[in-house]
Amino acid sequence: MAVMLKHLLHIINDILDLSKAEAGKLEPVLREVNLKKTLTECITYVKNRADDNGIEIKIDIPDKLPTLVVDRVMLKRIMANLLSNSVKFTNRGGVIKIHADVKLSNKRENIFTIIIEDTGIGMTKEDIEYAFKSFVQLDSGLNRKYEGTGLGLPLTKKLIELHGGNIELQSKVGEGTKAIIKFYSPYTEA
């Protein structure tokens, strides 16, 4: 019963946050965040489920990254959504890779790139466009294999955009999906 209530609360929060974001009523609380520490916490969130499903998680995050100016709670939600999708859509024996780095732009700002790449079931180009629409599930039949509300990717995209960032999905059916997230942050040294 408690698990069902927790799941229901999660769905309600996603609906409310997506509605607020679409109405321009969701404001990020910006703070300096240690990206490696935050991503490691998010990986811990999905690690047990990945282990239970025989999925390996590989991490490539440098120790010396500058701080990222972002809403930490929103960043964790973004990463939790993307990592959960990778675990959900990757079969036993698959691999999920998490990579992060930063480059200095010619505008003297740090461009943080976070890549989550899996060896999962993948999507077509049409599926990718469709997946960013609210309440849409690519497998919508009554006997569908994958659970979900169809809110994860639309909410993730909105939360990233609230920070002036962007997300791109690259995918091939049967080969996996790569999510590339970019955040732009005032220049600081590591």
OpenMM code with the backbone's topology and positions (N, CA, C; nanometers):
from openmm import Vec3, app, unit

residues = "MET ALA VAL MET LEU LYS HIS LEU LEU HIS ILE ILE ASN ASP ILE LEU ASP LEU SER LYS ALA GLU ALA GLY LYS LEU GLU PRO VAL LEU ARG GLU VAL ASN LEU LYS LYS THR LEU THR GLU CYS ILE THR TYR VAL LYS ASN ARG ALA ASP ASP ASN GLY ILE GLU ILE LYS ILE ASP ILE PRO ASP LYS LEU PRO THR LEU VAL VAL ASP ARG VAL MET LEU LYS ARG ILE MET ALA ASN LEU LEU SER ASN SER VAL LYS PHE THR ASN ARG GLY GLY VAL ILE LYS ILE HIS ALA ASP VAL LYS LEU SER ASN LYS ARG GLU ASN ILE PHE THR ILE ILE ILE GLU ASP THR GLY ILE GLY MET THR LYS GLU ASP ILE GLU TYR ALA PHE LYS SER PHE VAL GLN LEU ASP SER GLY LEU ASN ARG LYS TYR GLU GLY THR GLY LEU GLY LEU PRO LEU THR LYS LYS LEU ILE GLU LEU HIS GLY GLY ASN ILE GLU LEU GLN SER LYS VAL GLY GLU GLY THR LYS ALA ILE ILE LYS PHE TYR SER PRO TYR THR GLU ALA".split()
positions = [
    Vec3(0.0830, -0.1202, 0.0000),
    Vec3(0.0000, 0.0000, 0.0000),
    Vec3(0.0874, 0.1266, 0.0000),
    Vec3(0.1920, 0.1285, 0.0840),
    Vec3(0.2795, 0.2458, 0.0928),
    Vec3(0.3500, 0.2720, -0.0391),
    Vec3(0.3905, 0.1658, -0.1088),
    Vec3(0.4579, 0.1807, -0.2380),
    Vec3(0.3622, 0.2410, -0.3404),
    Vec3(0.2362, 0.1951, -0.3386),
    Vec3(0.1368, 0.2468, -0.4315),
    Vec3(0.1098, 0.3955, -0.4047),
    Vec3(0.0996, 0.4331, -0.2779),
    Vec3(0.0774, 0.5740, -0.2430),
    Vec3(0.1965, 0.6604, -0.2841),
    Vec3(0.3162, 0.6095, -0.2651),
    Vec3(0.4369, 0.6836, -0.3038),
    Vec3(0.4389, 0.7039, -0.4554),
    Vec3(0.4033, 0.5998, -0.5301),
    Vec3(0.3986, 0.6088, -0.6758),
    Vec3(0.2926, 0.7095, -0.7205),
    Vec3(0.1768, 0.7065, -0.6580),
    Vec3(0.0692, 0.8005, -0.6901),
    Vec3(0.1119, 0.9443, -0.6607),
    Vec3(0.1781, 0.9657, -0.5480),
    Vec3(0.2275, 1.0988, -0.5126),
    Vec3(0.3293, 1.1482, -0.6147),
    Vec3(0.4148, 1.0582, -0.6615),
    Vec3(0.5137, 1.0926, -0.7637),
    Vec3(0.4439, 1.1382, -0.8924),
    Vec3(0.3402, 1.0666, -0.9337),
    Vec3(0.2654, 1.1021, -1.0543),
    Vec3(0.1984, 1.2384, -1.0380),
    Vec3(0.1361, 1.2609, -0.9235),
    Vec3(0.0695, 1.3897, -0.8974),
    Vec3(0.1714, 1.5033, -0.9006),
    Vec3(0.2870, 1.4838, -0.8380),
    Vec3(0.3916, 1.5868, -0.8394),
    Vec3(0.4401, 1.6154, -0.9808),
    Vec3(0.4562, 1.5115, -1.0624),
    Vec3(0.4969, 1.5319, -1.2015),
    Vec3(0.3937, 1.6143, -1.2771),
    Vec3(0.2655, 1.5816, -1.2597),
    Vec3(0.1582, 1.6556, -1.3277),
    Vec3(0.1585, 1.8024, -1.2837),
    Vec3(0.1683, 1.8253, -1.1531),
    Vec3(0.1687, 1.9630, -1.1021),
    Vec3(0.2897, 2.0409, -1.1522),
    Vec3(0.4080, 1.9793, -1.1465),
    Vec3(0.5293, 2.0493, -1.1898),
    Vec3(0.5278, 2.0776, -1.3398),
    Vec3(0.4800, 1.9829, -1.4184),
    Vec3(0.4715, 2.0055, -1.5627),
    Vec3(0.3735, 2.1184, -1.5925),
    Vec3(0.2611, 2.1213, -1.5231),
    Vec3(0.1626, 2.2289, -1.5412),
    Vec3(0.2225, 2.3635, -1.5035),
    Vec3(0.2926, 2.3685, -1.3900),
    Vec3(0.3571, 2.4929, -1.3471),
    Vec3(0.4615, 2.5383, -1.4476),
    Vec3(0.5430, 2.4446, -1.4957),
    Vec3(0.6493, 2.4788, -1.5916),
    Vec3(0.5899, 2.5327, -1.7208),
    Vec3(0.4835, 2.4682, -1.7699),
    Vec3(0.4198, 2.5136, -1.8938),
    Vec3(0.3530, 2.6488, -1.8768),
    Vec3(0.3095, 2.6806, -1.7551),
    Vec3(0.2452, 2.8094, -1.7282),
    Vec3(0.3464, 2.9171, -1.6878),
    Vec3(0.4737, 2.8825, -1.6830),
    Vec3(0.5771, 2.9782, -1.6437),
    Vec3(0.5771, 3.0082, -1.4950),
    Vec3(0.5243, 2.9173, -1.4147),
    Vec3(0.5112, 2.9392, -1.2702),
    Vec3(0.6128, 2.8599, -1.1879),
    Vec3(0.7017, 2.7877, -1.2527),
    Vec3(0.8019, 2.7081, -1.1816),
    Vec3(0.9364, 2.7787, -1.1945),
    Vec3(0.9901, 2.8240, -1.0829),
    Vec3(1.1149, 2.9005, -1.0832),
    Vec3(1.2273, 2.8200, -1.0189),
    Vec3(1.3379, 2.8017, -1.0913),
    Vec3(1.4517, 2.7326, -1.0298),
    Vec3(1.5165, 2.8186, -0.9213),
    Vec3(1.5599, 2.7526, -0.8152),
    Vec3(1.6370, 2.8181, -0.7087),
    Vec3(1.7832, 2.7858, -0.7376),
    Vec3(1.8536, 2.8827, -0.7948),
    Vec3(1.9891, 2.8593, -0.8437),
    Vec3(2.0918, 2.8652, -0.7316),
    Vec3(2.1774, 2.7652, -0.7306),
    Vec3(2.2875, 2.7542, -0.6344),
    Vec3(2.4052, 2.6890, -0.7058),
    Vec3(2.5236, 2.7056, -0.6502),
    Vec3(2.6393, 2.6330, -0.7013),
    Vec3(2.6291, 2.4878, -0.6563),
    Vec3(2.6471, 2.3952, -0.7501),
    Vec3(2.6307, 2.2535, -0.7229),
    Vec3(2.7557, 2.1784, -0.7691),
    Vec3(2.7996, 2.0839, -0.6872),
    Vec3(2.9063, 1.9931, -0.7258),
    Vec3(2.8432, 1.8865, -0.8144),
    Vec3(2.8741, 1.8928, -0.9435),
    Vec3(2.8075, 1.8060, -1.0407),
    Vec3(2.8399, 1.6588, -1.0174),
    Vec3(2.9656, 1.6263, -0.9924),
    Vec3(3.0016, 1.4852, -0.9726),
    Vec3(2.9276, 1.4274, -0.8517),
    Vec3(2.9249, 1.5017, -0.7424),
    Vec3(2.8573, 1.4533, -0.6217),
    Vec3(2.7077, 1.4325, -0.6481),
    Vec3(2.6443, 1.5275, -0.7147),
    Vec3(2.5005, 1.5192, -0.7410),
    Vec3(2.4686, 1.4040, -0.8363),
    Vec3(2.5484, 1.3884, -0.9421),
    Vec3(2.5246, 1.2778, -1.0351),
    Vec3(2.5456, 1.1428, -0.9668),
    Vec3(2.6456, 1.1340, -0.8807),
    Vec3(2.6708, 1.0099, -0.8071),
    Vec3(2.5520, 0.9748, -0.7182),
    Vec3(2.4925, 1.0749, -0.6532),
    Vec3(2.3728, 1.0509, -0.5716),
    Vec3(2.2576, 0.9990, -0.6582),
    Vec3(2.2422, 1.0542, -0.7774),
    Vec3(2.1348, 1.0115, -0.8679),
    Vec3(2.1573, 0.8689, -0.9170),
    Vec3(2.2814, 0.8340, -0.9430),
    Vec3(2.3137, 0.6981, -0.9866),
    Vec3(2.2793, 0.5995, -0.8758),
    Vec3(2.3058, 0.6359, -0.7514),
    Vec3(2.2731, 0.5515, -0.6368),
    Vec3(2.1235, 0.5213, -0.6339),
    Vec3(2.0429, 0.6186, -0.6757),
    Vec3(1.8970, 0.6048, -0.6782),
    Vec3(1.8509, 0.4878, -0.7666),
    Vec3(1.9222, 0.4629, -0.8784),
    Vec3(1.8799, 0.3579, -0.9719),
    Vec3(1.9686, 0.2334, -0.9679),
    Vec3(2.0763, 0.2381, -0.8935),
    Vec3(2.1751, 0.1297, -0.8962),
    Vec3(2.1165, -0.0057, -0.8561),
    Vec3(2.0383, -0.0122, -0.7510),
    Vec3(1.9812, -0.1406, -0.7082),
    Vec3(1.8944, -0.2027, -0.8170),
    Vec3(1.8126, -0.1199, -0.8805),
    Vec3(1.7256, -0.1715, -0.9868),
    Vec3(1.8090, -0.2181, -1.1065),
    Vec3(1.9157, -0.1426, -1.1377),
    Vec3(2.0050, -0.1829, -1.2466),
    Vec3(2.0729, -0.3158, -1.2125),
    Vec3(2.1234, -0.3272, -1.0896),
    Vec3(2.1882, -0.4520, -1.0467),
    Vec3(2.0909, -0.5692, -1.0535),
    Vec3(1.9682, -0.5483, -1.0054),
    Vec3(1.8669, -0.6541, -1.0078),
    Vec3(1.8362, -0.7007, -1.1502),
    Vec3(1.8508, -0.6082, -1.2469),
    Vec3(1.8215, -0.6405, -1.3867),
    Vec3(1.9473, -0.6766, -1.4663),
    Vec3(2.0598, -0.6925, -1.3961),
    Vec3(2.1829, -0.7317, -1.4643),
    Vec3(2.2365, -0.6261, -1.5592),
    Vec3(2.2175, -0.4998, -1.5247),
    Vec3(2.2628, -0.3885, -1.6082),
    Vec3(2.3831, -0.3232, -1.5408),
    Vec3(2.4900, -0.3059, -1.6169),
    Vec3(2.6115, -0.2439, -1.5649),
    Vec3(2.6035, -0.0924, -1.5840),
    Vec3(2.6453, -0.0180, -1.4826),
    Vec3(2.6522, 0.1276, -1.4922),
    Vec3(2.7984, 0.1681, -1.4905),
    Vec3(2.8399, 0.2412, -1.5939),
    Vec3(2.9776, 0.2903, -1.6044),
    Vec3(2.9761, 0.4424, -1.5903),
    Vec3(3.0671, 0.4933, -1.5083),
    Vec3(3.0692, 0.6363, -1.4788),
    Vec3(3.2013, 0.6975, -1.5252),
    Vec3(3.1918, 0.8065, -1.6013),
    Vec3(3.3089, 0.8804, -1.6478),
    Vec3(3.2851, 1.0288, -1.6176),
    Vec3(3.3122, 1.0647, -1.4931),
    Vec3(3.2924, 1.2028, -1.4496),
    Vec3(3.4224, 1.2501, -1.3843),
    Vec3(3.4879, 1.3523, -1.4402),
    Vec3(3.6131, 1.3994, -1.3814),
    Vec3(3.5930, 1.4511, -1.2390),
    Vec3(3.6965, 1.4351, -1.1566),
    Vec3(3.6910, 1.4853, -1.0192),
    Vec3(3.6921, 1.6370, -1.0145),
    Vec3(3.7630, 1.6990, -1.1048),
    Vec3(3.7836, 1.8437, -1.1006),
    Vec3(3.6946, 1.9162, -1.2007),
    Vec3(3.5674, 1.9185, -1.1735),
    Vec3(3.4748, 1.9986, -1.2538),
    Vec3(3.4433, 2.1265, -1.1783),
    Vec3(3.4277, 2.2386, -1.2489),
    Vec3(3.3817, 2.3590, -1.1794),
    Vec3(3.2389, 2.3378, -1.1294),
    Vec3(3.1945, 2.4250, -1.0402),
    Vec3(3.0573, 2.4127, -0.9912),
    Vec3(2.9605, 2.4576, -1.1011),
    Vec3(2.8455, 2.3947, -1.1011),
    Vec3(2.7385, 2.4263, -1.1942),
    Vec3(2.6337, 2.5067, -1.1185),
    Vec3(2.5897, 2.6178, -1.1756),
    Vec3(2.4844, 2.6980, -1.1135),
    Vec3(2.3513, 2.6475, -1.1671),
    Vec3(2.2742, 2.5833, -1.0765),
    Vec3(2.1521, 2.5142, -1.1172),
    Vec3(2.0654, 2.4919, -0.9931),
    Vec3(1.9395, 2.4614, -1.0135),
    Vec3(1.8531, 2.4196, -0.9033),
    Vec3(1.8840, 2.2728, -0.8767),
    Vec3(1.9413, 2.2428, -0.7625),
    Vec3(1.9895, 2.1080, -0.7311),
    Vec3(1.8748, 2.0055, -0.7316),
    Vec3(1.7610, 2.0413, -0.6766),
    Vec3(1.6472, 1.9489, -0.6722),
    Vec3(1.5998, 1.9180, -0.8149),
    Vec3(1.5918, 2.0207, -0.8982),
    Vec3(1.5495, 1.9984, -1.0370),
    Vec3(1.6524, 1.9141, -1.1124),
    Vec3(1.7815, 1.9399, -1.0889),
    Vec3(1.8856, 1.8614, -1.1546),
    Vec3(1.8731, 1.7139, -1.1159),
    Vec3(1.8500, 1.6876, -0.9883),
    Vec3(1.8350, 1.5489, -0.9434),
    Vec3(1.7123, 1.4840, -1.0080),
    Vec3(1.6079, 1.5595, -1.0248),
    Vec3(1.4865, 1.5064, -1.0873),
    Vec3(1.5101, 1.4752, -1.2349),
    Vec3(1.5812, 1.5649, -1.3026),
    Vec3(1.6175, 1.5433, -1.4430),
    Vec3(1.6964, 1.4136, -1.4572),
    Vec3(1.7997, 1.4010, -1.3757),
    Vec3(1.8867, 1.2838, -1.3843),
    Vec3(1.8134, 1.1558, -1.3433),
    Vec3(1.7309, 1.1641, -1.2399),
    Vec3(1.6543, 1.0467, -1.1963),
    Vec3(1.5614, 0.9989, -1.3081),
    Vec3(1.4952, 1.0925, -1.3766),
    Vec3(1.4058, 1.0555, -1.4869),
    Vec3(1.4825, 0.9871, -1.5996),
    Vec3(1.5949, 1.0461, -1.6399),
    Vec3(1.6712, 0.9912, -1.7518),
    Vec3(1.7355, 0.8574, -1.7165),
    Vec3(1.7922, 0.8483, -1.5960),
    Vec3(1.8539, 0.7221, -1.5543),
    Vec3(1.7491, 0.6122, -1.5370),
    Vec3(1.6335, 0.6470, -1.4816),
    Vec3(1.5252, 0.5487, -1.4667),
    Vec3(1.4810, 0.4955, -1.6022),
    Vec3(1.4699, 0.5850, -1.7019),
    Vec3(1.4335, 0.5412, -1.8371),
    Vec3(1.5383, 0.4467, -1.8936),
    Vec3(1.6657, 0.4799, -1.8730),
    Vec3(1.7720, 0.3939, -1.9242),
    Vec3(1.7643, 0.2546, -1.8633),
    Vec3(1.7407, 0.2485, -1.7322),
    Vec3(1.7288, 0.1183, -1.6663),
    Vec3(1.6047, 0.0450, -1.7176),
    Vec3(1.4937, 0.1176, -1.7285),
    Vec3(1.3673, 0.0557, -1.7700),
    Vec3(1.3767, -0.0050, -1.9101),
    Vec3(1.4453, 0.0641, -2.0020),
    Vec3(1.4453, 0.0222, -2.1416),
    Vec3(1.5732, -0.0511, -2.1846),
    Vec3(1.6556, -0.0910, -2.0881),
    Vec3(1.7763, -0.1680, -2.1185),
    Vec3(1.7577, -0.3100, -2.0670),
    Vec3(1.7851, -0.4056, -2.1530),
    Vec3(1.7681, -0.5467, -2.1180),
    Vec3(1.8847, -0.5977, -2.0336),
    Vec3(1.8623, -0.7098, -1.9692),
    Vec3(1.9640, -0.7775, -1.8883),
    Vec3(2.0934, -0.7906, -1.9695),
    Vec3(2.2043, -0.7611, -1.9038),
    Vec3(2.3343, -0.7684, -1.9689),
    Vec3(2.3727, -0.6390, -2.0391),
    Vec3(2.2826, -0.5409, -2.0375),
    Vec3(2.3095, -0.4132, -2.1027),
    Vec3(2.3987, -0.3225, -2.0187),
    Vec3(2.4334, -0.2085, -2.0772),
    Vec3(2.5242, -0.1132, -2.0130),
    Vec3(2.4647, 0.0274, -2.0218),
    Vec3(2.4805, 0.1018, -1.9134),
    Vec3(2.4456, 0.2441, -1.9114),
    Vec3(2.5732, 0.3191, -1.8783),
    Vec3(2.6060, 0.4192, -1.9618),
    Vec3(2.7260, 0.5001, -1.9393),
    Vec3(2.6836, 0.6428, -1.9064),
    Vec3(2.7463, 0.6999, -1.8044),
    Vec3(2.7212, 0.8390, -1.7668),
    Vec3(2.8530, 0.9133, -1.7800),
    Vec3(2.8504, 1.0182, -1.8606),
    Vec3(2.9704, 1.0986, -1.8854),
    Vec3(2.9357, 1.2455, -1.8614),
    Vec3(3.0291, 1.3183, -1.8038),
    Vec3(3.0105, 1.4631, -1.7859),
    Vec3(3.1428, 1.5333, -1.8120),
    Vec3(3.1344, 1.6504, -1.8724),
    Vec3(3.2528, 1.7342, -1.8874),
    Vec3(3.2090, 1.8797, -1.9013),
    Vec3(3.3063, 1.9668, -1.9065),
    Vec3(3.2779, 2.1098, -1.9191),
    Vec3(3.3805, 2.1717, -2.0132),
    Vec3(3.3322, 2.2666, -2.0922),
    Vec3(3.4194, 2.3426, -2.1826),
    Vec3(3.3860, 2.4892, -2.1664),
    Vec3(3.4851, 2.5715, -2.1916),
    Vec3(3.4666, 2.7162, -2.1850),
    Vec3(3.4242, 2.7671, -2.3221),
    Vec3(3.3138, 2.8401, -2.3275),
    Vec3(3.2667, 2.8938, -2.4559),
    Vec3(3.3389, 3.0248, -2.4851),
    Vec3(3.3220, 3.0737, -2.6076),
    Vec3(3.3814, 3.2026, -2.6436),
    Vec3(3.3080, 3.3190, -2.5759),
    Vec3(3.1969, 3.2900, -2.5091),
    Vec3(3.1230, 3.3916, -2.4329),
    Vec3(3.1650, 3.3929, -2.2871),
    Vec3(3.2728, 3.3216, -2.2550),
    Vec3(3.3252, 3.3126, -2.1177),
    Vec3(3.2214, 3.2545, -2.0218),
    Vec3(3.1562, 3.1493, -2.0679),
    Vec3(3.0677, 3.0739, -1.9800),
    Vec3(3.1049, 2.9269, -1.9908),
    Vec3(3.0783, 2.8531, -1.8855),
    Vec3(3.1037, 2.7101, -1.8870),
    Vec3(2.9863, 2.6396, -1.9532),
    Vec3(3.0179, 2.5500, -2.0445),
    Vec3(2.9161, 2.4664, -2.1070),
    Vec3(2.9341, 2.3261, -2.0492),
    Vec3(2.8400, 2.2870, -1.9653),
    Vec3(2.8425, 2.1551, -1.9033),
    Vec3(2.7647, 2.0598, -1.9941),
    Vec3(2.8252, 1.9464, -2.0238),
    Vec3(2.7584, 1.8437, -2.1033),
    Vec3(2.7491, 1.7174, -2.0199),
    Vec3(2.6291, 1.6645, -2.0105),
    Vec3(2.6052, 1.5382, -1.9410),
    Vec3(2.5451, 1.4434, -2.0439),
    Vec3(2.6056, 1.3252, -2.0555),
    Vec3(2.5578, 1.2266, -2.1521),
    Vec3(2.5205, 1.0988, -2.0772),
    Vec3(2.3995, 1.0526, -2.1010),
    Vec3(2.3546, 0.9240, -2.0487),
    Vec3(2.3260, 0.8378, -2.1705),
    Vec3(2.4026, 0.7307, -2.1833),
    Vec3(2.3926, 0.6450, -2.3014),
    Vec3(2.3657, 0.5018, -2.2570),
    Vec3(2.2688, 0.4389, -2.3214),
    Vec3(2.2372, 0.3010, -2.2852),
    Vec3(2.2380, 0.2115, -2.4080),
    Vec3(2.2386, 0.0815, -2.3829),
    Vec3(2.2327, -0.0186, -2.4894),
    Vec3(2.0930, -0.0792, -2.4952),
    Vec3(1.9947, 0.0036, -2.4666),
    Vec3(1.8560, -0.0428, -2.4576),
    Vec3(1.7881, -0.0652, -2.5907),
    Vec3(1.6550, -0.0658, -2.5863),
    Vec3(1.5742, -0.1029, -2.7029),
    Vec3(1.5758, 0.0034, -2.8127),
    Vec3(1.6073, 0.1284, -2.7780),
    Vec3(1.6162, 0.2346, -2.8766),
    Vec3(1.4821, 0.2830, -2.9276),
    Vec3(1.4879, 0.3868, -3.0121),
    Vec3(1.3678, 0.4490, -3.0685),
    Vec3(1.3964, 0.4946, -3.2110),
    Vec3(1.2908, 0.5127, -3.2878),
    Vec3(1.3023, 0.5733, -3.4201),
    Vec3(1.3048, 0.7256, -3.4033),
    Vec3(1.3369, 0.7972, -3.5111),
    Vec3(1.3349, 0.9440, -3.5071),
    Vec3(1.1948, 0.9956, -3.4746),
    Vec3(1.0947, 0.9306, -3.5303),
    Vec3(0.9560, 0.9698, -3.5048),
    Vec3(0.9197, 0.9464, -3.3582),
    Vec3(0.9682, 0.8352, -3.3017),
    Vec3(0.9424, 0.8050, -3.1610),
    Vec3(1.0022, 0.9119, -3.0699),
    Vec3(1.1215, 0.9602, -3.1050),
    Vec3(1.1884, 1.0614, -3.0215),
    Vec3(1.1031, 1.1876, -3.0133),
    Vec3(1.0557, 1.2347, -3.1267),
    Vec3(0.9719, 1.3552, -3.1292),
    Vec3(0.8437, 1.3327, -3.0481),
    Vec3(0.7850, 1.2176, -3.0623),
    Vec3(0.6619, 1.1800, -2.9939),
    Vec3(0.6831, 1.1678, -2.8425),
    Vec3(0.8002, 1.1185, -2.8021),
    Vec3(0.8301, 1.0930, -2.6603),
    Vec3(0.8351, 1.2203, -2.5767),
    Vec3(0.8594, 1.3346, -2.6387),
    Vec3(0.8650, 1.4608, -2.5645),
    Vec3(0.7270, 1.5241, -2.5440),
    Vec3(0.6214, 1.4579, -2.5904),
    Vec3(0.4850, 1.5093, -2.5710),
    Vec3(0.4269, 1.4528, -2.4414),
    Vec3(0.3543, 1.5358, -2.3691),
    Vec3(0.2975, 1.4964, -2.2399),
    Vec3(0.1969, 1.3831, -2.2531),
    Vec3(0.2022, 1.2914, -2.1572),
    Vec3(0.1114, 1.1780, -2.1445),
    Vec3(0.1181, 1.0807, -2.2624),
    Vec3(0.2296, 1.0825, -2.3344),
    Vec3(0.2457, 0.9939, -2.4491),
    Vec3(0.3375, 0.8789, -2.4095),
    Vec3(0.2952, 0.7596, -2.4442),
    Vec3(0.3786, 0.6411, -2.4253),
    Vec3(0.3900, 0.5722, -2.5594),
    Vec3(0.5133, 0.5376, -2.5949),
    Vec3(0.5343, 0.4764, -2.7257),
    Vec3(0.4671, 0.3406, -2.7349),
    Vec3(0.4641, 0.2681, -2.6248),
    Vec3(0.3963, 0.1381, -2.6186),
    Vec3(0.2687, 0.1599, -2.5377),
    Vec3(0.1585, 0.1888, -2.6048),
    Vec3(0.0380, 0.2293, -2.5329),
    Vec3(-0.0707, 0.1219, -2.5280),
    Vec3(-0.0385, 0.0006, -2.5703),
    Vec3(-0.1379, -0.1063, -2.5673),
    Vec3(-0.1708, -0.1491, -2.4256),
    Vec3(-0.2800, -0.2210, -2.4111),
    Vec3(-0.3213, -0.2680, -2.2787),
    Vec3(-0.2230, -0.3690, -2.2204),
    Vec3(-0.1537, -0.4416, -2.3037),
    Vec3(-0.0581, -0.5415, -2.2559),
    Vec3(0.0860, -0.4920, -2.2688),
    Vec3(0.1065, -0.3627, -2.2562),
    Vec3(0.2395, -0.3058, -2.2768),
    Vec3(0.3393, -0.3599, -2.1754),
    Vec3(0.4635, -0.3648, -2.2194),
    Vec3(0.5712, -0.4214, -2.1386),
    Vec3(0.6267, -0.3201, -2.0386),
    Vec3(0.6252, -0.1902, -2.0741),
    Vec3(0.6915, -0.0887, -1.9929),
    Vec3(0.5895, 0.0017, -1.9257),
    Vec3(0.6033, 0.0177, -1.7954),
    Vec3(0.5134, 0.1022, -1.7164),
    Vec3(0.5558, 0.2486, -1.7285),
    Vec3(0.4661, 0.3401, -1.6993),
    Vec3(0.4990, 0.4820, -1.6971),
    Vec3(0.3781, 0.5669, -1.7264),
    Vec3(0.3949, 0.6978, -1.7023),
    Vec3(0.2847, 0.7914, -1.7221),
    Vec3(0.2988, 0.8739, -1.8496),
    Vec3(0.4179, 0.8720, -1.9106),
    Vec3(0.4410, 0.9573, -2.0264),
    Vec3(0.4713, 1.1005, -1.9869),
    Vec3(0.5145, 1.1216, -1.8628),
    Vec3(0.5466, 1.2568, -1.8153),
    Vec3(0.6970, 1.2797, -1.7970),
    Vec3(0.7744, 1.1732, -1.7866),
    Vec3(0.9163, 1.1851, -1.7530),
    Vec3(0.9956, 1.2712, -1.8493),
    Vec3(0.9907, 1.2409, -1.9778),
    Vec3(1.0687, 1.3184, -2.0750),
    Vec3(1.0154, 1.4607, -2.0950),
    Vec3(0.8833, 1.4810, -2.1055),
    Vec3(0.8353, 1.6189, -2.1185),
    Vec3(0.8745, 1.7056, -1.9981),
    Vec3(0.8627, 1.6512, -1.8775),
    Vec3(0.9000, 1.7263, -1.7576),
    Vec3(1.0507, 1.7514, -1.7552),
    Vec3(1.1289, 1.6502, -1.7896),
    Vec3(1.2747, 1.6648, -1.7940),
    Vec3(1.3136, 1.7765, -1.8894),
    Vec3(1.2550, 1.7761, -2.0073),
    Vec3(1.2850, 1.8799, -2.1077),
    Vec3(1.2499, 2.0186, -2.0548),
    Vec3(1.1337, 2.0313, -1.9935),
    Vec3(1.0917, 2.1617, -1.9386),
    Vec3(1.1869, 2.2085, -1.8285),
    Vec3(1.2274, 2.1170, -1.7393),
    Vec3(1.3173, 2.1542, -1.6300),
    Vec3(1.4536, 2.1994, -1.6836),
    Vec3(1.5013, 2.1329, -1.7864),
    Vec3(1.6285, 2.1727, -1.8479),
    Vec3(1.6135, 2.3099, -1.9122),
    Vec3(1.5052, 2.3308, -1.9839),
    Vec3(1.4812, 2.4592, -2.0510),
    Vec3(1.4657, 2.5738, -1.9513),
    Vec3(1.4105, 2.5455, -1.8316),
    Vec3(1.4003, 2.6491, -1.7284),
    Vec3(1.5385, 2.7023, -1.6879),
    Vec3(1.6413, 2.6221, -1.7104),
    Vec3(1.7787, 2.6610, -1.6782),
    Vec3(1.8515, 2.7181, -1.8006),
    Vec3(1.7806, 2.7360, -1.9110),
    Vec3(1.8434, 2.7853, -2.0328),
    Vec3(1.9228, 2.6781, -2.1048),
    Vec3(1.9036, 2.5527, -2.0663),
    Vec3(1.9759, 2.4420, -2.1274),
    Vec3(1.8937, 2.3733, -2.2334),
    Vec3(1.9472, 2.2632, -2.2835),
    Vec3(1.8745, 2.1870, -2.3841),
    Vec3(1.9086, 2.0388, -2.3735),
    Vec3(1.8223, 1.9578, -2.4311),
    Vec3(1.8407, 1.8135, -2.4347),
    Vec3(1.8197, 1.7656, -2.5770),
    Vec3(1.9023, 1.6695, -2.6153),
    Vec3(1.8900, 1.6056, -2.7457),
    Vec3(1.8939, 1.4547, -2.7229),
    Vec3(1.8060, 1.3839, -2.7909),
    Vec3(1.8080, 1.2385, -2.7868),
    Vec3(1.8553, 1.1864, -2.9215),
    Vec3(1.9489, 1.0918, -2.9152),
    Vec3(1.9933, 1.0199, -3.0339),
    Vec3(1.9660, 0.8729, -3.0058),
    Vec3(1.9103, 0.8033, -3.1035),
    Vec3(1.8727, 0.6662, -3.0766),
    Vec3(1.8616, 0.5858, -3.2045),
    Vec3(1.8840, 0.4544, -3.1914),
    Vec3(1.8611, 0.3596, -3.2998),
    Vec3(1.7899, 0.2395, -3.2395),
    Vec3(1.6880, 0.1948, -3.3077),
    Vec3(1.6120, 0.0790, -3.2599),
    Vec3(1.7058, -0.0408, -3.2471),
    Vec3(1.7001, -0.1046, -3.1309),
    Vec3(1.7808, -0.2221, -3.1050),
    Vec3(1.9240, -0.1938, -3.0622),
    Vec3(1.9642, -0.0663, -3.0634),
    Vec3(2.1030, -0.0319, -3.0291),
    Vec3(2.1144, 0.0572, -2.9063),
    Vec3(2.0088, 0.1278, -2.8701),
    Vec3(2.0133, 0.2107, -2.7510),
    Vec3(1.9834, 0.3562, -2.7772),
    Vec3(1.9935, 0.4329, -2.6693),
    Vec3(1.9605, 0.5756, -2.6719),
    Vec3(2.0673, 0.6540, -2.5994),
    Vec3(2.0953, 0.7730, -2.6522),
    Vec3(2.1896, 0.8650, -2.5897),
    Vec3(2.1167, 0.9961, -2.5635),
    Vec3(2.1141, 1.0383, -2.4367),
    Vec3(2.0583, 1.1686, -2.3997),
    Vec3(2.1756, 1.2624, -2.3765),
    Vec3(2.1762, 1.3755, -2.4469),
    Vec3(2.2828, 1.4746, -2.4345),
    Vec3(2.2211, 1.6013, -2.3771),
    Vec3(2.2637, 1.6363, -2.2567),
    Vec3(2.2093, 1.7531, -2.1869),
    Vec3(2.3178, 1.8585, -2.1790),
    Vec3(2.2813, 1.9822, -2.2080),
    Vec3(2.3765, 2.0933, -2.1960),
    Vec3(2.3191, 2.1993, -2.1032),
    Vec3(2.4045, 2.2429, -2.0101),
    Vec3(2.3738, 2.3544, -1.9219),
    Vec3(2.4807, 2.4607, -1.9423),
    Vec3(2.4407, 2.5859, -1.9357),
    Vec3(2.5327, 2.6973, -1.9523),
    Vec3(2.5397, 2.7700, -1.8190),
    Vec3(2.6614, 2.7896, -1.7698),
    Vec3(2.6790, 2.8413, -1.6349),
    Vec3(2.7876, 2.9479, -1.6362),
    Vec3(2.7795, 3.0484, -1.5491),
    Vec3(2.8856, 3.1494, -1.5436),
    Vec3(3.0224, 3.0829, -1.5266),
    Vec3(3.1227, 3.1410, -1.5888),
    Vec3(3.2575, 3.0831, -1.5850),
    Vec3(3.3139, 3.0820, -1.4446),
    Vec3(3.3584, 2.9656, -1.4029),
    Vec3(3.4371, 2.9488, -1.2804),
    Vec3(3.5402, 2.8418, -1.3102),
    Vec3(3.6502, 2.8454, -1.2389),
    Vec3(3.7528, 2.7434, -1.2568),
    Vec3(3.7252, 2.6277, -1.1636),
    Vec3(3.7760, 2.5108, -1.2016),
    Vec3(3.7586, 2.3907, -1.1183),
    Vec3(3.8369, 2.4025, -0.9892),
] * unit.nanometer
topology = app.Topology()
chain = topology.addChain("A")
for resn in residues:
    res = topology.addResidue(resn, chain)
    for name in ("N", "CA", "C"):
        topology.addAtom(name, app.Element.getBySymbol(name[0]), res)
